[in-house]
Amino acid sequence: MPLNVNARSFNCELSPRALDLWNPDLRAALEAGTDTITMYGIIGEDWYGDGVTLKRVDAALRSIGDKPVTVYINSPGGDMFEGIAIYNRLIEHSQEVTVKVLGLAASAASVIAMAGAKREVAKTAFLMIHNCWTYFAGNRHAIRELADTMEEFDRAMISLYADTSGQDESAVEKMLDAETYMNGSNAVEKGFATGLISASEVEQAPSEDANQAHSARKLDAALAKSGMPRSERRKLISEIKTSTSSAAGGDTLRAVVPGMPRAALDVSAFEETALQASALRNLIPTG
């Protein structure tokens, strides 16, 4: 059954803990076939034009056609609305969908994982479920309105997880409140997964591009904590990316960010500055 929620009225953000725990290098050991879809990265389009989107998944399913499909997931989550749209598209597929969680399926990615008739998780991999995350600035009236909207969204998530796992809704609600991580065995025990993946199906394949993108996501999370709107964060990161691409050996980027090592995006300095800005915002009332 498709999952319906109200129209978007806020931006979902990545859980900082999920982003810290996510290993972007984990992949399926077997080469992707014509009947597989890989979801390695954030859910929704990111500043690099990458990410797992409904458009991409829909195109893949149309290409696969009337055949069973296997979906490999290693994702810290992302845009919950995009995750719900992908979930709905997968459950409408005409043949059986098997989902395999290789490293992490957090937040929006865990929603997608629930679309599988077969839901398999590696013993050392994790499903993570939680209440929707966002960063927001506004007066008390706007904050109350946002909280009411988010509560309705969370109720929809509780219903989805309960229907899929067989868990009582009150138990699922407590799991979301606690931001719960379940390893493979625990996910099977609680009904969120139907089986385990053999360790031979997972490999670690480091990628310089993936590591650069991961650093950019950490920078985005740090800037979000400081209160910078998403549109401004994406513009800044896009400018840094452009500087990196056009620089000969990274010289232009070091001009933008003094002291930055060659061909690397060291996010620590940004994180420290962003956290300091966030602390100042909390101390100084606005308006």
C-alpha positions as CSV (number, residue, x, y, z in Angstrom):
1,M,0.0,0.0,0.0
2,P,1.4,3.4,-1.0
3,L,2.4,5.7,1.9
4,N,0.8,9.2,1.8
5,V,2.0,12.3,3.7
6,N,1.1,15.9,3.6
7,A,2.8,18.2,1.1
8,R,6.3,19.3,2.0
9,S,6.4,22.2,4.4
10,F,9.9,21.8,5.8
11,N,13.3,20.4,4.8
12,C,14.5,17.0,6.2
13,E,18.1,16.9,7.2
14,L,20.6,14.0,7.8
15,S,21.0,12.7,11.3
16,P,24.5,13.9,12.4
17,R,25.2,10.6,14.1
18,A,24.1,8.5,11.1
19,L,26.4,10.6,8.9
20,D,29.3,10.0,11.3
21,L,28.8,6.3,11.4
22,W,28.2,5.8,7.7
23,N,31.0,4.1,5.8
24,P,30.6,5.3,2.1
25,D,33.1,2.7,0.8
26,L,30.9,-0.4,1.4
27,R,29.6,-1.9,-1.8
28,A,28.1,-5.2,-3.1
29,A,30.9,-7.7,-3.8
30,L,29.2,-8.9,-6.9
31,E,29.1,-6.7,-10.0
32,A,25.7,-5.0,-10.4
33,G,23.5,-6.8,-12.9
34,T,20.8,-5.6,-15.3
35,D,18.2,-6.4,-12.7
36,T,19.8,-4.5,-9.8
37,I,19.6,-1.0,-8.4
38,T,22.3,0.4,-6.2
39,M,21.6,3.1,-3.6
40,Y,25.1,4.2,-2.4
41,G,24.8,7.7,-1.0
42,I,22.2,10.2,0.3
43,I,18.6,10.0,-0.6
44,G,17.6,12.9,-2.8
45,E,19.7,15.0,-5.1
46,D,22.8,16.6,-3.4
47,W,25.0,19.6,-4.4
48,Y,27.0,17.4,-6.8
49,G,23.9,16.4,-8.8
50,D,24.3,12.9,-7.3
51,G,22.1,11.1,-4.8
52,V,19.4,8.5,-5.0
53,T,16.3,10.1,-6.6
54,L,12.8,8.9,-7.7
55,K,13.7,9.9,-11.2
56,R,16.7,7.6,-11.3
57,V,14.9,4.7,-9.6
58,D,11.9,5.0,-11.9
59,A,14.2,5.0,-15.0
60,A,16.0,1.9,-13.7
61,L,12.7,0.0,-13.0
62,R,11.4,0.8,-16.5
63,S,14.6,-0.5,-18.0
64,I,14.5,-3.7,-15.9
65,G,10.9,-4.2,-16.9
66,D,8.6,-7.0,-15.7
67,K,11.3,-8.9,-13.8
68,P,12.3,-9.3,-10.1
69,V,14.7,-6.6,-8.9
70,T,17.4,-6.5,-6.2
71,V,18.1,-3.2,-4.4
72,Y,21.5,-2.7,-2.7
73,I,21.5,0.0,0.0
74,N,24.3,1.8,1.9
75,S,23.0,5.2,2.8
76,P,22.9,7.6,5.8
77,G,19.5,8.8,4.7
78,G,18.5,12.2,3.4
79,D,15.3,13.6,2.0
80,M,12.4,11.7,3.7
81,F,9.9,12.8,1.1
82,E,12.1,11.5,-1.7
83,G,12.5,8.3,0.3
84,I,8.7,7.9,0.6
85,A,8.3,8.5,-3.2
86,I,10.9,5.8,-3.9
87,Y,9.3,3.4,-1.4
88,N,6.0,3.8,-3.2
89,R,7.5,3.3,-6.6
90,L,9.2,0.1,-5.5
91,I,6.1,-1.5,-3.9
92,E,4.2,-0.8,-7.1
93,H,6.8,-2.8,-9.1
94,S,5.1,-5.8,-10.8
95,Q,7.6,-8.4,-9.6
96,E,9.3,-9.2,-6.3
97,V,11.6,-6.7,-4.8
98,T,14.6,-7.8,-2.7
99,V,16.4,-5.2,-0.6
100,K,19.9,-5.9,0.7
101,V,21.4,-3.5,3.3
102,L,25.2,-3.7,3.0
103,G,26.3,-1.1,5.5
104,L,23.7,1.4,6.8
105,A,20.1,2.1,5.9
106,A,19.3,5.1,8.0
107,S,16.2,7.4,8.2
108,A,14.9,7.8,4.6
109,A,17.0,4.9,3.4
110,S,15.3,2.6,6.1
111,V,11.9,3.7,4.6
112,I,13.0,2.5,1.2
113,A,14.3,-0.8,2.7
114,M,10.8,-1.5,3.9
115,A,9.6,-1.8,0.3
116,G,11.2,-5.2,-0.1
117,A,9.2,-8.4,0.1
118,K,12.6,-9.8,1.1
119,R,14.6,-7.5,3.3
120,E,18.1,-8.8,4.0
121,V,20.7,-7.1,6.3
122,A,24.4,-7.9,6.7
123,K,25.2,-9.1,10.3
124,T,27.5,-6.0,10.7
125,A,25.2,-3.6,8.9
126,F,22.5,-1.5,10.5
127,L,19.0,-0.2,10.0
128,M,18.3,3.1,11.8
129,I,14.9,4.6,12.4
130,H,14.1,7.9,14.1
131,N,11.8,10.9,14.1
132,C,12.2,13.3,11.3
133,W,15.2,15.7,11.7
134,T,15.3,19.3,10.6
135,Y,17.0,22.6,11.4
136,F,14.7,25.6,11.8
137,A,14.7,29.3,12.8
138,G,11.5,31.2,13.6
139,N,9.2,32.6,16.3
140,R,7.3,30.4,18.7
141,H,4.2,30.3,16.5
142,A,6.2,29.1,13.5
143,I,8.0,26.5,15.7
144,R,4.7,25.2,17.1
145,E,3.3,24.9,13.6
146,L,6.4,23.0,12.4
147,A,6.3,20.6,15.4
148,D,2.6,19.8,14.5
149,T,3.6,19.1,10.9
150,M,6.6,16.9,11.9
151,E,4.4,15.0,14.4
152,E,2.0,14.0,11.6
153,F,4.9,13.0,9.5
154,D,6.3,10.8,12.3
155,R,2.9,9.2,12.8
156,A,3.0,8.1,9.1
157,M,6.5,6.6,9.7
158,I,5.3,4.7,12.8
159,S,2.5,3.2,10.8
160,L,4.8,2.1,8.0
161,Y,7.4,0.5,10.2
162,A,4.7,-1.2,12.4
163,D,2.8,-2.6,9.3
164,T,6.1,-4.0,7.8
165,S,7.6,-5.4,11.0
166,G,4.5,-6.6,12.9
167,Q,5.6,-4.5,15.9
168,D,3.1,-2.7,18.0
169,E,2.8,1.0,17.1
170,S,3.6,2.1,20.6
171,A,6.8,0.1,20.6
172,V,7.8,1.6,17.2
173,E,7.1,5.1,18.5
174,K,9.6,4.5,21.4
175,M,12.2,3.2,18.9
176,L,11.8,6.4,16.8
177,D,12.0,8.6,19.8
178,A,15.3,6.9,20.8
179,E,16.8,7.0,17.3
180,T,17.2,3.2,17.2
181,Y,20.0,1.3,15.4
182,M,19.4,-2.4,14.7
183,N,22.1,-4.7,13.5
184,G,21.2,-7.5,11.1
185,S,20.3,-10.1,13.7
186,N,18.3,-7.6,15.7
187,A,16.5,-6.3,12.6
188,V,15.4,-9.9,11.8
189,E,14.3,-10.5,15.4
190,K,12.1,-7.4,15.4
191,G,10.6,-8.1,11.9
192,F,12.2,-5.2,10.1
193,A,14.3,-7.7,8.1
194,T,13.5,-11.1,6.8
195,G,17.0,-12.5,6.6
196,L,20.8,-12.0,6.8
197,I,23.3,-11.3,4.1
198,S,26.5,-13.4,3.9
199,A,29.7,-11.5,4.6
200,S,30.9,-12.6,1.1
201,E,28.3,-10.3,-0.5
202,V,29.9,-7.1,0.9
203,E,33.2,-5.5,0.1
204,Q,35.0,-2.3,0.9
205,A,36.0,-0.3,-2.2
206,P,37.5,3.1,-1.2
207,S,36.8,5.9,-3.7
208,E,38.4,9.3,-3.7
209,D,35.3,10.9,-5.2
210,A,33.1,9.2,-2.6
211,N,35.3,10.5,0.2
212,Q,35.3,14.0,-1.2
213,A,31.5,13.9,-1.3
214,H,31.3,12.5,2.2
215,S,33.4,15.5,3.4
216,A,31.1,17.9,1.7
217,R,28.1,16.3,3.4
218,K,29.8,16.7,6.8
219,L,30.4,20.4,5.9
220,D,26.8,20.8,4.9
221,A,25.7,19.3,8.3
222,A,28.0,21.6,10.2
223,L,26.7,24.7,8.3
224,A,23.1,23.5,8.9
225,K,23.8,23.5,12.7
226,S,24.9,27.1,12.4
227,G,21.5,28.0,11.0
228,M,22.5,28.6,7.4
229,P,19.5,27.9,5.0
230,R,19.8,24.9,2.7
231,S,19.9,27.1,-0.5
232,E,22.9,29.1,0.9
233,R,24.7,26.0,2.0
234,R,24.4,24.4,-1.4
235,K,25.5,27.6,-3.1
236,L,28.6,27.7,-0.9
237,I,29.5,24.1,-1.4
238,S,28.9,24.4,-5.1
239,E,31.4,27.3,-5.2
240,I,34.0,25.2,-3.4
241,K,33.4,22.3,-5.7
242,T,33.9,24.6,-8.8
243,S,37.0,26.0,-7.3
244,T,38.4,22.5,-6.7
245,S,37.6,21.4,-10.3
246,S,39.1,24.5,-11.9
247,A,42.2,24.7,-9.7
248,A,45.5,23.4,-11.0
249,G,46.6,21.1,-8.1
250,G,44.1,22.8,-5.8
251,D,45.7,26.2,-5.8
252,T,42.5,28.1,-6.4
253,L,40.8,26.2,-3.5
254,R,43.6,27.0,-1.2
255,A,43.0,30.7,-2.1
256,V,39.4,30.3,-1.1
257,V,40.3,28.3,2.0
258,P,43.9,29.1,3.1
259,G,45.9,26.2,4.4
260,M,43.8,23.5,2.7
261,P,45.9,20.5,1.6
262,R,46.1,19.6,-2.1
263,A,43.1,17.8,-3.6
264,A,41.4,17.4,-0.2
265,L,38.4,19.0,1.5
266,D,39.3,19.2,5.2
267,V,35.9,19.8,6.8
268,S,37.2,20.2,10.4
269,A,37.9,24.0,10.2
270,F,34.4,24.6,8.7
271,E,32.8,22.4,11.4
272,E,34.5,24.4,14.2
273,T,33.5,27.8,12.7
274,A,29.9,26.6,12.1
275,L,29.6,25.3,15.7
276,Q,30.9,28.6,17.0
277,A,28.4,30.5,14.9
278,S,25.6,28.2,16.2
279,A,26.6,28.9,19.8
280,L,26.5,32.6,19.1
281,R,23.0,32.3,17.6
282,N,21.8,30.6,20.7
283,L,23.2,33.3,23.0
284,I,22.0,36.3,21.0
285,P,18.2,36.6,20.4
286,T,17.1,37.8,17.0
287,G,14.3,40.2,16.1
